[in-house]
Amino acid sequence: MSGKHVVVFALPGATGQSRLGITATKKLGHAADRNRVKRIIRETFRHRREAAGGPLDLVVNVKPTARDQSHAQIAADLTDRLVELARRFPAS
């Protein structure tokens, strides 16, 4: 699922809980920029894990547009993708 600042890939989880993987390439900027965005993604996932529905294995690819965005904008984009995933992969 593609959003404005992130692309989320998902598969039904092999374990009992959702897991997260993040890719942030050098196109995003310097290491500090990449780490800041990854922290935001991890924190949002931690708070909104249940929004994704059932246990899923997720990979979040961060788009270069995320570098100049605020915490709230990145979190909102990821939350919207998680809500979409809940519709596609309902909790069993």
C-alpha positions as CSV (number, residue, x, y, z in Angstrom):
1,M,0.0,0.0,0.0
2,S,1.4,3.3,-1.0
3,G,1.0,6.5,0.9
4,K,2.4,9.9,0.5
5,H,5.5,9.2,2.6
6,V,5.6,5.4,3.1
7,V,4.9,2.2,1.2
8,V,3.8,-0.7,3.4
9,F,4.1,-4.4,2.4
10,A,2.3,-6.9,4.5
11,L,1.8,-10.7,4.8
12,P,-0.2,-12.6,7.5
13,G,2.1,-13.1,10.4
14,A,4.0,-16.3,11.1
15,T,4.1,-15.5,14.8
16,G,1.3,-14.5,17.2
17,Q,2.1,-10.8,17.0
18,S,2.8,-8.2,14.3
19,R,6.4,-7.6,13.4
20,L,7.9,-4.5,11.7
21,G,10.8,-4.0,9.3
22,I,11.9,-0.6,8.0
23,T,13.9,0.4,5.0
24,A,15.2,4.0,4.6
25,T,17.7,4.4,1.8
26,K,20.3,7.1,1.3
27,K,17.9,8.9,-1.0
28,L,16.1,10.0,2.2
29,G,19.2,12.0,3.3
30,H,21.9,11.8,5.9
31,A,22.0,9.1,8.6
32,A,20.4,11.5,11.1
33,D,17.5,12.1,8.8
34,R,17.0,8.4,8.2
35,N,17.2,7.6,11.9
36,R,14.7,10.3,12.8
37,V,12.2,8.9,10.4
38,K,12.8,5.3,11.5
39,R,12.2,6.4,15.1
40,I,8.9,8.0,14.2
41,I,7.8,4.8,12.3
42,R,8.7,2.5,15.2
43,E,7.0,4.7,17.7
44,T,3.8,5.0,15.6
45,F,3.8,1.2,15.1
46,R,4.2,0.6,18.8
47,H,1.2,2.8,19.6
48,R,-1.0,1.8,16.6
49,R,-0.1,-1.9,16.3
50,E,-3.7,-3.0,17.0
51,A,-4.9,-0.7,14.1
52,A,-3.4,-3.2,11.6
53,G,-5.9,-6.0,12.6
54,G,-4.5,-9.5,12.9
55,P,-0.9,-10.4,13.3
56,L,1.0,-9.2,10.3
57,D,4.6,-9.1,9.1
58,L,5.1,-5.6,7.8
59,V,7.9,-3.9,5.8
60,V,7.7,-0.1,5.6
61,N,9.7,1.6,2.8
62,V,10.2,5.2,3.6
63,K,9.9,7.6,0.6
64,P,12.4,10.6,0.3
65,T,9.4,13.0,0.8
66,A,9.3,11.9,4.5
67,R,12.5,13.7,5.3
68,D,11.0,17.2,5.4
69,Q,7.7,16.2,7.1
70,S,6.7,16.6,10.7
71,H,6.3,13.7,13.2
72,A,2.5,14.1,13.0
73,Q,2.4,13.9,9.1
74,I,4.5,10.8,9.0
75,A,2.5,9.1,11.8
76,A,-0.8,10.0,10.1
77,D,0.3,8.5,6.8
78,L,1.5,5.3,8.5
79,T,-1.7,5.1,10.6
80,D,-3.8,5.4,7.4
81,R,-1.9,2.5,5.8
82,L,-2.4,0.4,9.0
83,V,-6.1,1.0,8.9
84,E,-6.2,0.0,5.2
85,L,-4.4,-3.2,6.1
86,A,-6.9,-4.0,8.8
87,R,-9.6,-4.0,6.1
88,R,-7.6,-6.3,3.9
89,F,-6.4,-8.6,6.7
90,P,-9.1,-8.8,9.3
91,A,-8.2,-10.2,12.7
92,S,-9.0,-13.9,12.9
